[in-house]
Amino acid sequence: MGKQGWGINMAFIILRLLDDTENIEFVLGGELHSPIISKIVTLNEAIAAAKDKIVFLLVPGMDVISFEKTLPKMSMSKLIKALPYAIEDQLLESIDHYHVVIGHLAADGRVDALVTPHRNMEAWLAPFQKQLVFESMLPDYFLLPYESGVWHVAIEKNVLIRTGLYKGLSCDRENWLQILQILWQESSEASRPTKLIVHQYGDQPFPDASEFDALPITVEKQKESGTLLTTMAEHFEQNRPSGNLLQDKFAQEHHLIPMKKTALITLGMFATALFISLLGTIIQYVALDRQDNFLQTQITALYKQIYPAATSVVAPKIRIQSTLNELQANQAGNGYLGVLMLTAQVLKQLPAIQVMSLRYQDNQLVIELQANNFKSLDLALSQLNKNNLIAKQDQGATKGNQVVARFTIREKT
């Protein structure tokens, strides 16, 4: 954890709500060279430990349903309105009682969503009394690793199952094998795993091998020391999906986390160096601008260095600019700088769009944008895909009178 997505190595804390909010398990780590620290503490102790840190809140997975639904293609604003009613027939109560969050929207119309009653969200957040701002809230089954072609199971007091990047569930120990068989039968041929990894914690018994005979897959048993949270926390950042239960009326305002003094000093030194560099460039430019004759001599000398075969200086500004454009176009196909450059070309033409955060990860730019309405976000998505980029909108949500969405962007190959 604490990988390139955060840039400066900040402390993080993962709080996991147990059976009741009076006891909370947490892991603390993320600062440079510091080990992961794990404890089970009271609510007040957890709040004190989480101050000035990046905080993730994990809630009981038995109370959060992950859905996959295929819908006709539509704008994100229409999808947010349509999805709850598309899954209402699978819920026990009226959809008005549920909080529905879109985690991912695939190009073929498949939508992954998380659903939980409003009363659960209120009960989970109430004990913290707005004393903490959470980076995200997720069901605890997303602690388990995600691997293509592999399902992971954790046997604790309950059983947690991770069946996809945006899919999982939690159930009691008595019925989990039957539920696993149902999941297998309901899965498409392409999404069925070839391997099942079962993580065993504490003294919980491991099923007899014969009980897996109905599943034609390899079963691997792993006896774990510690708890699910301590063994999986280090990889949580790369395993967690982009979905987040803290959306719509439960969205929280994020504030900048105070940096360590060393980080502030480093940033200060960088800013000073950058200022001096820019100041030197400006002074040099003014001096050259005042010395027209000398500048012409320099341009001629530079032109002949770039084009040694030229017998005369013809339209130097146009020709050198053309060469620079070619070099820039070649550089645009080179990883981070290329994607960032092409993205910036689009966004600077859309003043209604604000960039809230960005990071470069797995050869793609992950950027969070804010706008006044979903129409503006749809326009940004359309324009990005026209600019030699492949852009996808992973999620969208309302935030006060604004809307936000996370985009993943990469270059066309």
C-alpha positions as CSV (number, residue, x, y, z in Angstrom):
1,M,0.0,0.0,0.0
2,G,1.1,3.6,0.0
3,K,2.2,3.1,-3.7
4,Q,2.4,5.6,-6.5
5,G,-1.3,6.6,-6.2
6,W,-0.6,9.0,-3.3
7,G,2.7,10.4,-4.3
8,I,4.0,11.5,-0.9
9,N,4.3,8.6,1.5
10,M,1.5,9.4,3.9
11,A,0.3,7.4,6.8
12,F,-2.9,5.4,6.2
13,I,-5.2,3.5,8.5
14,I,-7.9,0.9,7.7
15,L,-10.7,0.6,10.2
16,R,-12.8,-2.6,10.1
17,L,-16.1,-2.6,11.9
18,L,-16.6,-5.9,13.7
19,D,-19.9,-7.3,15.0
20,D,-20.6,-4.0,16.7
21,T,-19.0,-0.5,16.6
22,E,-17.8,-0.8,20.1
23,N,-14.8,-2.8,18.9
24,I,-12.9,-1.9,15.8
25,E,-9.9,-3.6,14.3
26,F,-7.4,-1.4,12.5
27,V,-4.1,-1.5,10.8
28,L,-1.8,1.5,10.7
29,G,1.1,1.9,8.3
30,G,2.3,3.6,5.1
31,E,4.9,6.0,6.4
32,L,8.4,5.4,5.1
33,H,10.1,2.4,6.6
34,S,7.4,1.9,9.2
35,P,5.9,-1.5,9.8
36,I,2.2,-2.3,9.7
37,I,0.7,-2.0,13.2
38,S,-2.5,-3.9,14.1
39,K,-4.8,-3.6,17.1
40,I,-8.4,-4.2,18.2
41,V,-9.5,-1.0,20.0
42,T,-12.6,0.9,21.2
43,L,-14.3,3.4,19.0
44,N,-12.7,6.4,20.7
45,E,-9.2,4.9,20.4
46,A,-9.8,4.2,16.7
47,I,-10.9,7.8,16.1
48,A,-7.8,9.1,18.0
49,A,-5.5,6.8,16.0
50,A,-7.0,7.9,12.7
51,K,-6.5,11.7,13.1
52,D,-4.5,13.3,10.2
53,K,-4.3,10.0,8.2
54,I,-5.8,8.6,5.1
55,V,-8.7,6.6,6.5
56,F,-10.5,3.6,4.9
57,L,-13.6,2.2,6.5
58,L,-14.5,-1.5,6.0
59,V,-18.1,-2.5,6.9
60,P,-19.6,-6.0,7.3
61,G,-20.0,-7.6,3.9
62,M,-23.1,-9.5,5.0
63,D,-24.9,-6.2,4.8
64,V,-23.7,-5.1,1.4
65,I,-24.9,-6.8,-1.8
66,S,-22.8,-6.6,-5.0
67,F,-24.8,-6.7,-8.2
68,E,-24.0,-7.1,-11.9
69,K,-26.7,-5.9,-14.3
70,T,-26.7,-5.4,-18.1
71,L,-28.6,-2.3,-19.2
72,P,-29.0,-0.5,-22.6
73,K,-26.4,2.1,-23.2
74,M,-27.3,5.5,-21.8
75,S,-25.7,8.5,-20.2
76,M,-24.4,8.3,-16.7
77,S,-27.1,10.6,-15.4
78,K,-29.9,8.4,-16.8
79,L,-28.1,5.3,-15.6
80,I,-28.0,6.5,-12.0
81,K,-31.7,7.0,-12.1
82,A,-32.5,3.7,-14.0
83,L,-30.3,1.2,-12.1
84,P,-32.2,1.1,-8.8
85,Y,-35.4,0.1,-10.5
86,A,-33.6,-2.5,-12.6
87,I,-32.6,-4.4,-9.5
88,E,-35.6,-3.6,-7.3
89,D,-37.2,-7.0,-7.9
90,Q,-34.2,-8.7,-6.3
91,L,-34.6,-6.8,-3.0
92,L,-36.7,-7.5,0.0
93,E,-38.0,-3.9,0.5
94,S,-38.9,-0.9,-1.7
95,I,-35.9,0.5,-3.5
96,D,-36.5,3.8,-1.6
97,H,-35.0,2.2,1.4
98,Y,-31.7,1.3,-0.3
99,H,-28.5,3.1,-1.1
100,V,-27.3,2.1,-4.6
101,V,-23.8,2.9,-5.8
102,I,-22.4,2.3,-9.3
103,G,-18.9,0.8,-9.0
104,H,-18.1,0.2,-12.7
105,L,-19.7,0.7,-16.1
106,A,-18.4,-1.6,-18.9
107,A,-18.5,-0.7,-22.6
108,D,-21.0,-3.5,-23.3
109,G,-23.5,-2.0,-20.8
110,R,-22.7,-4.2,-17.8
111,V,-23.0,-2.3,-14.6
112,D,-21.4,-3.4,-11.2
113,A,-23.1,-1.9,-8.2
114,L,-23.1,-2.0,-4.4
115,V,-26.4,-2.0,-2.5
116,T,-27.2,-1.6,1.2
117,P,-30.1,-0.2,3.2
118,H,-30.0,3.5,4.2
119,R,-30.3,2.5,7.8
120,N,-27.0,0.6,7.6
121,M,-25.1,3.6,6.2
122,E,-26.5,5.8,8.9
123,A,-25.6,3.2,11.6
124,W,-22.0,2.8,10.4
125,L,-21.3,6.6,10.1
126,A,-23.2,7.7,13.3
127,P,-20.6,6.6,15.9
128,F,-17.9,8.7,14.2
129,Q,-20.1,11.8,14.5
130,K,-18.3,13.5,11.6
131,Q,-15.0,13.4,13.5
132,L,-13.3,11.5,10.6
133,V,-13.4,12.0,6.8
134,F,-13.0,8.7,5.0
135,E,-11.1,8.1,1.8
136,S,-13.7,5.4,1.0
137,M,-16.2,3.0,2.6
138,L,-16.2,-0.6,1.2
139,P,-17.6,-4.0,2.3
140,D,-14.9,-6.1,4.0
141,Y,-14.8,-8.8,1.3
142,F,-12.8,-6.4,-0.9
143,L,-9.9,-7.1,1.5
144,L,-9.4,-10.4,-0.4
145,P,-7.1,-10.3,-3.4
146,Y,-8.5,-10.0,-6.9
147,E,-7.0,-12.3,-9.5
148,S,-8.3,-13.0,-13.0
149,G,-9.5,-16.6,-13.1
150,V,-9.2,-17.1,-9.3
151,W,-11.8,-16.8,-6.6
152,H,-10.6,-16.2,-3.0
153,V,-12.3,-17.3,0.2
154,A,-11.6,-16.3,3.8
155,I,-12.9,-18.5,6.6
156,E,-13.3,-16.4,9.7
157,K,-16.3,-16.2,12.1
158,N,-18.2,-15.7,8.8
159,V,-17.0,-16.6,5.3
160,L,-16.0,-13.9,2.8
161,I,-15.8,-14.6,-1.0
162,R,-14.2,-12.4,-3.7
163,T,-15.4,-13.4,-7.1
164,G,-14.3,-10.4,-9.2
165,L,-12.9,-6.9,-9.2
166,Y,-16.3,-5.5,-8.3
167,K,-18.0,-8.6,-6.9
168,G,-18.0,-10.4,-3.6
169,L,-20.2,-11.5,-0.7
170,S,-20.1,-12.6,2.9
171,C,-22.2,-15.4,4.4
172,D,-22.3,-17.7,7.5
173,R,-20.0,-20.8,7.7
174,E,-22.8,-23.3,7.7
175,N,-24.0,-22.5,4.1
176,W,-21.0,-21.1,2.3
177,L,-20.2,-24.2,0.2
178,Q,-23.7,-24.4,-1.1
179,I,-23.6,-20.7,-1.9
180,L,-20.3,-21.1,-3.7
181,Q,-21.9,-23.8,-5.9
182,I,-24.8,-21.5,-6.7
183,L,-22.3,-18.8,-7.7
184,W,-20.5,-21.2,-9.9
185,Q,-23.7,-22.4,-11.6
186,E,-24.9,-18.8,-12.2
187,S,-21.6,-17.6,-13.6
188,S,-21.0,-17.5,-17.3
189,E,-18.4,-19.9,-18.8
190,A,-16.0,-17.0,-19.4
191,S,-16.2,-15.7,-15.8
192,R,-15.8,-19.1,-14.0
193,P,-12.5,-19.5,-12.2
194,T,-10.0,-22.3,-12.7
195,K,-8.7,-22.0,-9.1
196,L,-10.1,-21.5,-5.7
197,I,-7.8,-20.2,-2.9
198,V,-9.2,-20.7,0.6
199,H,-7.6,-18.6,3.4
200,Q,-8.1,-20.2,6.8
201,Y,-7.9,-18.0,9.9
202,G,-7.7,-18.9,13.6
203,D,-9.2,-22.3,14.6
204,Q,-11.9,-22.3,11.9
205,P,-12.2,-25.8,10.4
206,F,-11.3,-26.4,6.8
207,P,-13.9,-28.4,4.8
208,D,-13.1,-31.9,3.7
209,A,-11.7,-32.1,0.2
210,S,-14.7,-34.2,-1.0
211,E,-17.0,-31.3,-0.4
212,F,-15.4,-29.5,-3.3
213,D,-16.1,-32.4,-5.8
214,A,-19.0,-30.6,-7.3
215,L,-16.7,-27.8,-8.5
216,P,-14.3,-28.8,-11.3
217,I,-11.5,-26.5,-10.2
218,T,-8.3,-26.7,-8.3
219,V,-8.6,-25.9,-4.6
220,E,-5.6,-24.5,-2.7
221,K,-5.6,-24.2,1.1
222,Q,-3.7,-21.4,2.9
223,K,-3.4,-21.4,6.7
224,E,-3.0,-17.8,7.7
225,S,-1.4,-16.3,10.8
226,G,-3.0,-13.2,12.2
227,T,-6.3,-11.8,10.9
228,L,-7.7,-11.1,7.4
229,L,-7.0,-7.4,7.9
230,T,-3.4,-7.8,8.9
231,T,-2.5,-10.3,6.1
232,M,-4.2,-8.4,3.3
233,A,-3.7,-4.7,4.3
234,E,-0.4,-4.3,2.5
235,H,-2.1,-5.1,-0.8
236,F,-5.4,-3.4,-0.2
237,E,-4.7,-0.3,-2.3
238,Q,-4.1,-2.4,-5.4
239,N,-6.9,-4.9,-4.7
240,R,-9.7,-2.5,-3.8
241,P,-12.2,-1.5,-6.6
242,S,-12.9,2.1,-7.5
243,G,-16.4,1.8,-6.1
244,N,-17.2,3.7,-2.9
245,L,-20.3,3.6,-0.7
246,L,-19.8,7.2,0.3
247,Q,-21.7,8.8,-2.5
248,D,-24.8,10.9,-3.1
249,K,-26.2,12.0,0.3
250,F,-23.5,10.1,2.1
251,A,-20.6,11.8,0.2
252,Q,-18.1,13.5,2.4
253,E,-16.0,16.6,1.9
254,H,-12.3,15.8,1.7
255,H,-9.7,18.0,3.3
256,L,-6.0,18.2,2.7
257,I,-4.2,16.0,5.2
258,P,-1.4,17.8,7.1
259,M,2.0,16.7,5.7
260,K,5.1,15.9,7.7
261,K,7.5,18.7,8.2
262,T,10.1,16.9,6.0
263,A,7.6,16.8,3.2
264,L,6.8,20.5,3.6
265,I,10.5,21.3,3.5
266,T,11.0,19.2,0.4
267,L,8.1,20.9,-1.3
268,G,9.4,24.3,-0.3
269,M,12.8,23.6,-1.7
270,F,11.3,22.3,-4.9
271,A,9.1,25.4,-5.2
272,T,12.1,27.7,-4.6
273,A,14.2,26.0,-7.2
274,L,11.3,26.1,-9.7
275,F,10.8,29.8,-9.0
276,I,14.5,30.6,-9.5
277,S,14.5,28.5,-12.7
278,L,11.5,30.3,-14.0
279,L,12.9,33.7,-13.0
280,G,16.1,33.0,-14.7
281,T,14.2,32.0,-17.9
282,I,12.1,35.2,-17.8
283,I,15.2,37.4,-17.4
284,Q,17.0,35.6,-20.2
285,Y,13.9,36.1,-22.4
286,V,13.6,39.8,-21.7
287,A,17.3,40.3,-22.4
288,L,17.2,38.5,-25.7
289,D,14.0,40.3,-26.7
290,R,15.8,43.7,-26.2
291,Q,18.7,42.6,-28.3
292,D,17.0,42.1,-31.7
293,N,20.2,42.0,-33.8
294,F,21.9,39.6,-31.4
295,L,18.8,37.4,-31.3
296,Q,18.7,37.2,-35.1
297,T,22.3,36.1,-35.1
298,Q,21.5,33.4,-32.5
299,I,18.5,32.2,-34.5
300,T,20.6,31.9,-37.6
301,A,23.3,30.0,-35.8
302,L,20.7,27.7,-34.2
303,Y,19.0,27.2,-37.6
304,K,22.3,26.1,-39.2
305,Q,22.9,23.7,-36.3
306,I,19.5,22.0,-36.8
307,Y,19.6,22.1,-40.6
308,P,23.4,21.9,-41.5
309,A,22.6,21.2,-45.1
310,A,20.6,24.4,-45.5
311,T,22.2,27.1,-47.8
312,S,20.0,29.9,-46.5
313,V,17.8,30.8,-43.6
314,V,14.2,30.5,-44.8
315,A,11.2,31.1,-42.4
316,P,13.2,29.9,-39.4
317,K,10.3,30.3,-36.9
318,I,7.9,28.2,-39.0
319,R,10.4,25.5,-39.8
320,I,11.7,25.1,-36.3
321,Q,8.2,25.1,-34.9
322,S,7.2,22.3,-37.3
323,T,10.2,20.2,-36.1
324,L,9.2,20.8,-32.5
325,N,5.6,19.7,-33.3
326,E,7.0,16.5,-34.8
327,L,9.1,15.8,-31.7
328,Q,6.2,16.6,-29.4
329,A,3.9,14.2,-31.4
330,N,6.5,11.4,-31.0
331,Q,6.8,12.1,-27.3
332,A,3.0,12.0,-26.9
333,G,3.2,8.2,-27.5
334,N,5.6,7.7,-24.6
335,G,3.7,6.8,-21.4
336,Y,2.7,9.3,-18.8
337,L,3.8,12.5,-20.5
338,G,1.9,11.5,-23.7
339,V,-1.4,10.7,-22.0
340,L,-1.1,13.8,-19.7
341,M,-0.5,16.0,-22.7
342,L,-3.4,14.7,-24.8
343,T,-5.7,14.9,-21.8
344,A,-4.7,18.4,-21.0
345,Q,-5.4,19.5,-24.6
346,V,-9.0,18.4,-24.2
347,L,-9.7,19.6,-20.6
348,K,-8.3,23.1,-21.3
349,Q,-11.1,23.5,-23.8
350,L,-13.8,22.6,-21.2
351,P,-13.8,25.3,-18.5
352,A,-16.8,23.8,-16.8
353,I,-14.6,20.7,-15.8
354,Q,-12.4,20.8,-12.7
355,V,-9.6,18.3,-12.1
356,M,-9.9,17.1,-8.4
357,S,-7.1,14.4,-8.4
358,L,-5.0,12.4,-10.8
359,R,-2.4,9.6,-10.7
360,Y,-0.6,7.4,-13.3
361,Q,-1.1,3.7,-12.6
362,D,-0.8,0.5,-14.7
363,N,0.0,2.5,-17.9
364,Q,-3.1,4.6,-17.6
365,L,-4.1,8.0,-16.2
366,V,-6.7,7.8,-13.3
367,I,-8.3,11.2,-13.0
368,E,-11.2,12.5,-10.9
369,L,-13.3,15.3,-12.5
370,Q,-15.9,17.6,-11.1
371,A,-18.6,19.5,-13.1
372,N,-22.0,21.2,-12.7
373,N,-23.9,18.3,-14.4
374,F,-23.4,14.9,-16.0
375,K,-23.9,16.4,-19.4
376,S,-20.5,18.2,-19.0
377,L,-18.9,14.9,-17.9
378,D,-20.4,13.1,-20.9
379,L,-19.0,15.8,-23.2
380,A,-15.5,15.4,-21.6
381,L,-15.7,11.6,-22.1
382,S,-16.7,12.1,-25.8
383,Q,-13.9,14.6,-26.5
384,L,-11.2,12.5,-24.8
385,N,-12.1,9.6,-27.0
386,K,-11.7,11.7,-30.1
387,N,-8.2,12.8,-29.2
388,N,-6.2,9.6,-29.8
389,L,-7.2,8.4,-26.3
390,I,-9.3,5.6,-24.9
391,A,-11.2,7.0,-21.9
392,K,-13.7,5.2,-19.7
393,Q,-15.9,6.5,-16.9
394,D,-15.6,4.1,-14.0
395,Q,-18.1,5.8,-11.7
396,G,-20.2,8.9,-11.2
397,A,-21.9,10.4,-8.2
398,T,-23.5,13.6,-7.0
399,K,-21.6,15.7,-4.5
400,G,-23.7,18.6,-3.1
401,N,-24.8,20.6,-6.2
402,Q,-21.9,19.2,-8.2
403,V,-21.2,15.9,-9.9
404,V,-18.0,13.9,-9.8
405,A,-16.7,11.0,-11.8
406,R,-13.5,9.0,-12.1
407,F,-12.0,8.4,-15.6
408,T,-9.3,6.0,-16.7
409,I,-7.5,7.2,-19.7
410,R,-4.8,5.6,-21.9
411,E,-3.4,6.1,-25.4
412,K,-4.8,4.3,-28.4
413,T,-2.3,1.7,-29.6
